[in-house]
Each structure stands twice: as structure tokens, then as C-alpha cells.
Amino acid sequence: MVSRGLSSWIAKMSRDGSRGVTAAADVDSLLDVGLYSISDAARILTDALSSKVSTVNLRRWRHGRKDTIRDYTAVIESQQLRIAERDTIKFLELIELMTVAAMRSESVSMRDIRDAYANARQQFGDYPFATKQYSLLGHDIFVQKAASGGAMVEMASLNRAFELIVQPLLRDIVIYEGDSPIEIAPLGKERSVVLNPERSFGSPINRETGVPTYALYGMSKAGEPINRIAAWYRVSESGVQDAIDYEARLVKAT
């Protein structure tokens, strides 16, 4: 289950006012950006990468950290946002963090990732790691930076991570409209589960109907057969199976 709690909180605050939100923006501006708790984001990214992504690292990559041993500088540009006392991630940040996690899974140094992000931001603007241009042209940034005597020194590792993980990941599961990502299809674009920031606050749903995947999964766990779930929610049987598959994967990613 992802974002059900945040969804209910945002819906309530839309009715009652913005109490419970700590951010520069008001509640109305959050209704179509997709919202994820840190723990939900960690599960989504762990599943997408088939590699553990911790909540500690997500917080560090977003906001940096100071401790008694060393300071950690944030990797991505991120606004502090808390909803219902929980640190909250937006849809575009989720994709950027997926890119960072993919690079780290190939042991790319934090120095090189920060360097890559800074250069990508100069070239592509806000949320550069989420843009379609980055998914297509990110490799060129590394080459140009190295050629100009820049600070990125682990070119082999950086290129390997981009070509083998980052680029395929963004191409295979992120759906773009122009240069901007509009959906994540975590099981692949040919299947029916999507995370769309303009629908259900970005929580996983059936693409055709908008039915939350946790609802379909919950009925299955309660013992209802797929054909009855499909008839009840007016979702195709394959759509029900996709929802069950994805929610089961999220459970394993916990």
C-alpha cells in the first residue's frame, strides 16, 4: 500500500484548511504533484531497482545531513515538505531519487552524482534527473564535463550506471509528455498499473479505471477470486492481476 494515508490527509485539508502542512506552498498547489511518504518512496524505488533503497539515504540525498563525523551535502534540489508530521516527497523528486539510487547501485561516487546533477540542472533546468532530455542525453554531459577538465573523475562507473541502469529504467517505466514525466508504469508500459501525480495523489492505480491497486489486492488477500474482483470494480481480469502482482512486490520491498 502506498500513499493512502497521505491521500486522505490531503483530501481532509482541502476541506478544512492547510493545518498539518509545513511548506512554502498551500494545499491547493499540492493536489496534482503526487505525494509520497519517505517509507512509501523507499518501497517504490526498492522494487523498481530490485535493490534496497533506505529511507536514511533518501533523506540524505534530499536534504543533506550534519553529524559528528562528517557533513553530507544534498544531491538534488528539494523543498522541505511535511504532511501529517511526515517528510513527504513529490512525484518529480521521486523520479530524481530513482536516478540517484540507480547510480549508487553501481557504486558511482556521491561527488560524481552531485557533479552530474549540477551540470544537468544548468542544461535542463529544474528537476533535471526527471526530464526526458536527461534520459536521452545524460551521457553527453559526462563526456563534455570530462573533456573540459571537470571534476567528474569516475567516468567508467558513471557511464556504466547511466547506460545499463538509469537510461533503460527511465525509458522503460517512465512515461513522458514532451520533456516532462507524467506517469510511472512500475511493471512496464504494457501493463496497467501507473503512478500518476494528477490521479489519486500519485498512488498506484489501475490506468483505465483509477481503482487503487491496494483495493484490488486487499480483496484478493481476503479470498475473493480474480473474476469476481474484476466484475465488482469493473476492471479487467488482467488489470486485477497486475494490481495483485505490484502490491505483492511492494510488500517484499518493505
Protein Blocks (a to p, Z undefined) as FASTA:
>chain_A
ZZklmmmmmmmmmmnojehiacfbdfklmmmnopadfklmmmmmmmmnopacdfklmmmm
mnopadfkbccddfbdcddddeehiacddfklmmmmmmmmmmmmnopafklmmmmmmmmm
mmnoghkllpmklmmmmmmmmmmmmmnopablblmlmmmmmmmmmmmmmmmmpccehjbc
fbdcfkojkbmbdcdfkgghhpacdfklopafklmmmmmmnopafklmmmmnopafklmm
mmmmmmmmmmmmZZ
